[in-house]
Amino acid sequence: MQLNRLLLKKPWISEKATDLSSLNKYVFLVDQSANKKQIERLVEEIYGVHVIKMNIIRVKNKGNTHKKAIVTLKKGEVIDIIPH
């Protein structure tokens, strides 16, 4: 399972992503080869939460391609990803 942890690179912190956290939605930068089931399993395992819905977005920006996952959590669950 250690290799699969590399699929989930880091939380995506931006103004829009921070606003989404109030709706129980969190954004992660993921590997290009990751699929929804793998990402869902990793988020649940690492953060100890329940994923209800997931959307995958591919972003092309000046030759760079990123893949982001927007994860919706069960009501009442939170992930503390913003540095204090």
matplotlib code that plots the C-alpha trace (Angstrom):
import matplotlib.pyplot as plt

x = [0.0, 3.0, 3.3, -0.4, 0.3, 2.4, -0.8, -2.1, 0.5, -0.7, -3.8, -4.5, -4.6, -6.1, -8.8, -11.4, -10.4, -10.6, -14.1, -15.1, -14.1, -17.1, -19.2, -17.3, -15.4, -11.6, -9.2, -6.1, -3.4, -3.2, -1.0, -2.0, -2.4, -4.7, -8.4, -11.4, -11.4, -7.7, -8.0, -11.2, -9.5, -6.4, -8.3, -10.4, -7.3, -5.0, -7.5, -10.0, -13.1, -15.9, -15.9, -19.4, -18.6, -15.6, -14.9, -11.7, -10.4, -7.6, -6.0, -3.8, -1.7, 1.1, 2.3, 1.8, -1.0, -2.3, -5.0, -7.0, -9.6, -12.5, -13.6, -16.9, -17.0, -19.9, -21.7, -19.9, -16.5, -13.6, -9.9, -7.5, -5.2, -4.8, -1.5, -2.0]
y = [0.0, 2.3, 2.8, 3.9, 6.7, 8.3, 8.6, 11.2, 14.0, 16.8, 18.9, 21.7, 25.0, 28.0, 30.5, 28.6, 25.3, 26.9, 28.1, 24.6, 23.2, 24.9, 22.6, 19.5, 19.4, 19.1, 19.3, 17.2, 17.1, 13.5, 11.4, 11.2, 7.4, 7.5, 6.5, 7.4, 4.2, 4.4, 8.1, 7.3, 4.4, 6.5, 9.5, 7.3, 5.4, 8.4, 10.9, 8.5, 9.9, 8.7, 9.8, 10.3, 11.7, 12.5, 14.5, 14.4, 17.4, 17.6, 21.1, 22.0, 25.1, 26.3, 22.8, 21.4, 19.0, 18.4, 16.1, 17.3, 15.3, 17.1, 14.9, 15.3, 14.0, 12.7, 15.5, 16.4, 15.1, 17.5, 17.3, 19.7, 20.5, 24.2, 25.1, 27.1]
z = [0.0, 0.4, -3.4, -3.5, -1.0, -3.8, -5.8, -3.4, -3.7, -1.5, -0.5, -2.9, -0.9, -2.7, -2.0, -3.9, -2.3, 1.2, 0.4, -0.7, 2.7, 4.3, 2.0, 3.2, -0.1, -0.1, -3.1, -3.6, -6.2, -7.4, -9.7, -13.4, -13.1, -10.1, -10.4, -8.3, -6.2, -5.4, -4.3, -2.2, -0.4, 0.3, 1.7, 3.9, 5.1, 5.7, 7.2, 8.8, 7.1, 4.8, 1.2, -0.3, -3.7, -5.8, -8.9, -11.0, -12.9, -15.4, -15.6, -18.5, -17.7, -20.0, -21.0, -17.5, -16.8, -13.3, -12.0, -9.0, -7.0, -5.3, -2.4, -0.6, 2.9, 5.1, 6.9, 10.2, 9.1, 8.5, 7.4, 8.9, 5.9, 6.3, 8.1, 11.2]

ax = plt.figure().add_subplot(projection="3d")
ax.plot(x, y, z, "-o")
ax.set_aspect("equal")
plt.show()
